[in-house]
């Protein structure tokens, strides 16, 4: 009788130890998940701020160029005035095209990332 009691105590102790280890492992995984989430949020904010700053600089640059260019109307030869206008128009068109493509690629990347995360959750 005493031997079976000792065996039951050892078995119970092993089960409790295993549960404690599993809880500790779950706790560590939760901490890692929180750190990953915080890193992702920080990275998103930094990228958003960097993109906003870059776009602000670009818009200010284009606005400044057009303001300066419009004052040169009578001061430079017409062919040079037209060439400058054509060059900045091409530049602006390429910039807008790039921003649209970047937005499309970002949306595609976000969709694929969400699909991967949705598969992982199930």
C-alpha positions as CSV (number, residue, x, y, z in Angstrom):
1,X,0.0,0.0,0.0
2,X,2.8,2.4,0.9
3,X,4.6,1.6,-2.4
4,X,1.5,2.5,-4.5
5,X,1.2,5.8,-2.5
6,X,4.8,6.7,-3.2
7,X,4.3,5.8,-6.9
8,X,1.2,8.0,-7.1
9,X,3.1,10.9,-5.4
10,X,5.9,10.6,-7.9
11,X,3.5,10.4,-10.9
12,X,1.6,13.4,-9.6
13,X,4.8,15.3,-9.0
14,X,6.0,14.5,-12.6
15,X,2.7,15.7,-14.1
16,X,2.8,18.9,-12.0
17,X,6.4,19.6,-13.1
18,X,5.5,19.0,-16.7
19,X,2.5,21.4,-16.4
20,X,4.8,24.0,-14.8
21,X,7.2,23.7,-17.6
22,X,4.5,24.0,-20.2
23,X,3.1,27.1,-18.5
24,X,6.6,28.6,-18.4
25,X,7.0,27.9,-22.1
26,X,3.7,29.5,-22.9
27,X,4.7,32.5,-20.8
28,X,7.9,32.9,-22.8
29,X,6.1,32.5,-26.1
30,X,3.6,35.2,-25.0
31,X,6.4,37.5,-24.1
32,X,8.1,36.9,-27.5
33,X,4.8,37.5,-29.3
34,X,4.3,40.8,-27.4
35,X,7.9,41.9,-28.3
36,X,7.3,41.0,-32.0
37,X,4.0,42.9,-32.0
38,X,5.7,46.0,-30.4
39,X,8.5,45.8,-33.0
40,X,6.1,45.6,-35.9
41,X,4.1,48.6,-34.6
42,X,7.3,50.6,-34.1
43,X,8.5,49.7,-37.5
44,X,5.2,50.7,-39.1
45,X,5.2,54.1,-37.4
46,X,8.8,54.7,-38.4
47,X,8.1,53.8,-42.0
48,X,4.9,55.9,-42.1
49,X,6.7,58.9,-40.7
50,X,9.6,58.4,-43.1
51,X,7.3,58.2,-46.1
52,X,5.3,61.2,-45.0
53,X,8.5,63.2,-44.6
54,X,9.9,62.1,-48.0
55,X,6.6,63.0,-49.7
56,X,6.5,66.4,-47.9
57,X,10.0,67.2,-49.1
58,X,9.1,66.1,-52.7
59,X,5.9,68.1,-52.8
60,X,7.7,71.2,-51.4
61,X,10.5,70.7,-54.0
62,X,8.1,70.5,-56.9
63,X,6.1,73.5,-55.6
64,X,9.2,75.5,-55.2
65,X,10.5,74.5,-58.6
66,X,7.2,75.5,-60.3
67,X,7.1,78.8,-58.4
68,X,10.7,79.6,-59.5
69,X,10.1,78.3,-63.0
70,X,7.1,80.6,-63.5
71,X,9.2,83.7,-62.6
72,X,11.6,82.8,-65.4
73,X,9.0,83.2,-68.2
74,X,10.5,86.3,-69.8
75,X,14.1,86.0,-68.6
76,X,15.2,82.8,-70.5
77,X,14.8,81.8,-74.1
78,X,11.5,80.1,-74.9
79,X,13.1,76.8,-75.9
80,X,14.9,76.6,-72.5
81,X,11.7,77.5,-70.6
82,X,9.8,74.8,-72.5
83,X,12.6,72.2,-72.0
84,X,12.6,72.9,-68.2
85,X,8.8,72.6,-68.1
86,X,8.9,69.3,-70.0
87,X,11.6,67.9,-67.8
88,X,9.8,68.8,-64.6
89,X,6.5,67.4,-66.0
90,X,8.2,64.2,-66.9
91,X,9.8,64.1,-63.4
92,X,6.5,64.7,-61.7
93,X,4.7,62.1,-63.8
94,X,7.4,59.5,-62.9
95,X,7.1,60.4,-59.2
96,X,3.3,60.0,-59.2
97,X,3.6,56.7,-61.2
98,X,6.2,55.5,-58.7
99,X,4.0,56.4,-55.7
100,X,1.0,54.5,-57.3
101,X,3.1,51.5,-58.0
102,X,4.6,51.6,-54.5
103,X,1.0,51.7,-53.0
104,X,0.0,48.7,-55.2
105,X,3.0,46.7,-54.2
106,X,2.5,47.5,-50.5
107,X,-1.1,46.4,-50.7
108,X,-0.1,43.1,-52.4
109,X,2.6,42.5,-49.7
110,X,0.0,43.3,-47.0
111,X,-2.5,40.8,-48.5
112,X,0.1,38.1,-48.7
113,X,1.3,38.7,-45.2
114,X,-2.2,38.6,-43.9
115,X,-2.8,35.3,-45.8
116,X,0.3,33.8,-44.2
117,X,-0.7,35.0,-40.7
118,X,-4.3,33.7,-41.2
119,X,-2.9,30.2,-42.1
120,X,-0.6,30.3,-39.0
121,X,-3.6,31.2,-36.8
122,X,-5.6,28.1,-37.9
